[in-house]
Amino acid sequence: MGKLLYIQASPRIQRSHSIAVADAFVGSYGQEHADDEIVTLNLFEASLPNFDGLAVQAKYTILHGQAHSQEELQVWKNVEQVIEQFTSADKYVLAVPMWNFGIPYRLKQYIDILIQPGHTFSYSPDKGYEGLVVGKPLLAVYARGGEYPAGSEAEAFDLQTRYVELAFGFMGFKDIRSVIVEPTLQGGPELAKRRVAEAIDRAREMAINF
């Protein structure tokens, strides 16, 4: 029995194209892997700790073995609880819309919480940086209003897929799969509807061997 963590990075839920496609994947996955646990985390509904000045201060005092306050200890424990939920999963699905060419701020906050030394990466002078979340697949479902095809001038504006692949790759992910839904606005509602349906079909097929 494994655990799949389904991370939703959109506040729109029922109107989200990325969640619609990811839902289809997760539904098919659940049928194919009935014994697995599926945990859904919507980042806009979750109570994520603020990675603010106190959290940064706690990070350096605790990780460096320095004297720290109870307040600092509690703040860092809150951060570690989020990381533990993440690293305890065996497989991951991420539904992420493009916001201003990048990712929603709540996903960035979540990633800032996750990327911590000793938890999701390590560093040594000999080996440099090494990701610690290894041997686990990730499916990222991307939705965006325009089109950013590879090799086009518009590709340079796609900071969505590049950042996700960089951040999760830094944490150790090698098997990062993707489904892209585009355009959801640029071509009008009929084209968007067709592209979403095509993406749903692809996602359901991918769920069989995930």
ZIBEL-V926617 format. One record per residue. N is the residue number from 1. SS is DSSP state (h for helix, s for strand, l for the rest). OMEGA is omega as a letter, one per 40 degrees, with the letter a starting at -180 (NA if undefined). Layout:
<<N,SS,OMEGA> <N,SS,OMEGA>>
This chain:
<<1,l,i> <2,l,i> <3,s,i> <4,s,i> <5,s,a> <6,s,a> <7,s,i> <8,s,a> <9,l,i> <10,l,i> <11,l,a> <12,l,i> <13,h,a> <14,h,a> <15,h,a> <16,l,i> <17,h,a> <18,h,i> <19,h,i> <20,h,a> <21,h,i> <22,h,i> <23,h,i> <24,h,i> <25,h,a> <26,h,i> <27,h,i> <28,h,i> <29,h,i> <30,h,i> <31,h,a> <32,h,a> <33,l,a> <34,l,a> <35,l,a> <36,l,i> <37,s,i> <38,s,i> <39,s,a> <40,s,i> <41,s,i> <42,s,a> <43,l,i> <44,l,i> <45,l,a> <46,l,i> <47,l,a> <48,l,i> <49,l,i> <50,l,i> <51,l,a> <52,l,a> <53,h,a> <54,h,i> <55,h,i> <56,h,i> <57,h,i> <58,h,a> <59,h,a> <60,h,i> <61,h,a> <62,h,a> <63,h,i> <64,l,i> <65,l,a> <66,l,i> <67,l,a> <68,l,a> <69,l,i> <70,h,i> <71,h,i> <72,h,a> <73,h,a> <74,h,i> <75,h,a> <76,h,i> <77,h,i> <78,h,i> <79,h,a> <80,h,i> <81,h,i> <82,h,i> <83,h,a> <84,h,i> <85,h,a> <86,h,a> <87,h,a> <88,l,i> <89,l,i> <90,l,a> <91,s,a> <92,s,i> <93,s,a> <94,s,i> <95,s,a> <96,s,i> <97,s,i> <98,l,i> <99,s,i> <100,l,i> <101,l,a> <102,s,a> <103,l,i> <104,l,a> <105,h,i> <106,h,i> <107,h,i> <108,h,i> <109,h,i> <110,h,i> <111,h,i> <112,h,i> <113,h,a> <114,h,a> <115,l,a> <116,l,a> <117,s,a> <118,l,i> <119,l,a> <120,l,i> <121,s,i> <122,s,i> <123,s,i> <124,s,i> <125,l,a> <126,l,a> <127,l,a> <128,s,a> <129,s,i> <130,s,i> <131,s,a> <132,l,i> <133,l,a> <134,l,i> <135,l,a> <136,l,a> <137,l,i> <138,s,i> <139,s,i> <140,s,i> <141,s,a> <142,s,i> <143,s,i> <144,l,a> <145,l,i> <146,l,i> <147,l,a> <148,l,a> <149,l,i> <150,l,i> <151,l,i> <152,l,i> <153,h,a> <154,h,a> <155,h,a> <156,h,a> <157,h,a> <158,l,i> <159,h,a> <160,h,a> <161,h,a> <162,h,a> <163,h,i> <164,h,a> <165,h,i> <166,h,a> <167,h,a> <168,h,i> <169,h,i> <170,h,i> <171,l,i> <172,l,a> <173,l,i> <174,l,a> <175,l,i> <176,s,a> <177,s,a> <178,s,i> <179,s,a> <180,s,i> <181,s,i> <182,l,e> <183,l,i> <184,l,i> <185,l,a> <186,l,a> <187,l,a> <188,l,a> <189,h,a> <190,h,i> <191,h,i> <192,h,i> <193,h,a> <194,h,a> <195,h,i> <196,h,i> <197,h,i> <198,h,a> <199,h,i> <200,h,i> <201,h,i> <202,h,a> <203,h,i> <204,h,i> <205,h,a> <206,h,a> <207,h,a> <208,h,a> <209,l,a> <210,l,NA>>
